[in-house]
Amino acid sequence: MIKLFLTGAWVCVITLGAAYGISQWVAGGGKLMVRKDYLEGLEYEKTRVINVPVVSDGAIQGYISAQFVFTVDARTVRQLSVPPDPFVVNEAFRRIYAEERIDFKNMKKHELVPLLKAIKQGVNERMQANIVQDILIEEFNYISKDDLRK
């Protein structure tokens, strides 16, 4: 019984001593973690999945289900007061919804490159800085109105 009590007291003394030592060290200007410059770089962030209606001839023909991954400078993102994710989602929705040149039923590979460039440029213009470095496609599907009913 005495050994158990002494062991508990010893653990409490060590814990209190360590906490006091760390608090004195931090208050004296010591740094707990040094951030290295080589850890800085690009961060990849995913957007949520967006569903954009495809309107043609005054009626909804189907939906585009899309998810994007964008790269941003890690140092710049930490300094922003607003995250870039909502801007990327909004710009992607606007560009896909307003795009009339792309036939989503018969889409070709080369038609997505200008779309991604336009999204990137639009986000950077709205944020008034070169925040987004690149935009990648995580998921991009067209679902026709007939397929939704099935």
N, C-alpha and C positions, 0 to 999 in steps of 0.2 A: 504494500500500500504506500509506504514511504517512497519507494523507488518510483512509483507512478507519479506521485505528487512532485518529486524533484525533477523528473523528466519533463513534466508539463511546465513547471516554473522555468526550467532551462530554455525550453522552446519559446516561451513568452519573452524572456530576457533577450534572446538572440533576435527575435522578430522586431521587438521595440528598438533595439540597438541599430539594426539594419535600416529600419524606417527613419530613425533620427539621423543616421549618417547620410542617407540619400537626400533627405530634405535639406540638410546643411550644405551638402555638395551642390545641389541645384540652386539654392539661394545664393551661394557664393559665385555663381556664374558658370558652373560646370555644365557641360552639355551631355545629355543622356545618349543621344544618337546623332552621329555626324552624317549628313546627307552627302553622298558622293555625286559628283557631276556626271559620272558615267551611268548613273541610274536614270538620268534625265533622257528624254527622247520622245518617241511617239507613243501615244496611247490609242488603243482600239476600243471604241464604244459601239454597242449595238443599239439600234432604235427598236421601239416596239413594232409589232406587225401592224401595218396599216391596210385598210380595205378601201379602195378607191372605186367608185362607180364609173363605168364606161358608158357614156351617154352618146347615142347616135340616132339621128332621125327623130329626136324629141322623146326618146324612150331609153330606159336602162337596158343595155345589151348584156351586161355582165359586170364582174368586179375583178380588179387587180388586187391581189394579196401580195404585199411586198414588205420586206425587212431589209434594212441596210446596215452596214458596218462602216463607220467613218474613222479616219485617223486624225488626231489632233496633237499639237505640241503639248507635252505634259506640263511644262513650266507655264505656258500661256493659259492653259485651262485652269490651273490653280489660282491664277490672278483674276479670272473672270468672276463677275458677280452673278451672272446668269449662265447656266450650262448650255452648250450648243445643241443638245439633243432635241428640244422642242423646235428649234429653228430648222434643223435638218428634216424632221418629220413634216413640218408645215410646208417647207419648200418642195419636198418630194411629192406631197399630196397635190399641191398646186400645179406642179409641172406635169404630173401624170394625168390629172383631171383635164387640164387645158390642152394637152397634146392632141392635135388633130392629124398630124402627119403620120403617126404610127398606127397601123392596123393591128390591134392587139390579137385579133383572131389568127392572123398570118404574120406574126412578128419574125423579123430577121435579126441575126446576131449583131450586125453593125448598127442597128438603130438604138441600142442602149448606151453606147459610148457618148453621143451628144447629150443624151438625157442626164447621165451622171455628171458630165462637165457643167451642164446648166444648173443642176442642183448645187454643186460645189460653189460655183460662181455666185449664185443667188444667196446662199448662206453667208459667204464672206462679205458680200455687199451689204447685207442687212445687219451684220455684226460690226461692220466698218473696220475690219481687220482680216488678215490672212490666217484665220483660225483653223479651218478644215483643210487638211493637206490632200486627202484622197477619200473617195467614197467607193465602197465595194458593195456588191449585191450579195446578201445572205440568202434571200428567197424572193422569187418573182414568179407569180402564177396568175394565169387568167382563168377565171371560172365563169362560164357563160350562164345566162339566166336559166336556160333549159337544164343545165347540170345541177343548179341549185334546187330545182323543183323535184329532182329525182331523189 
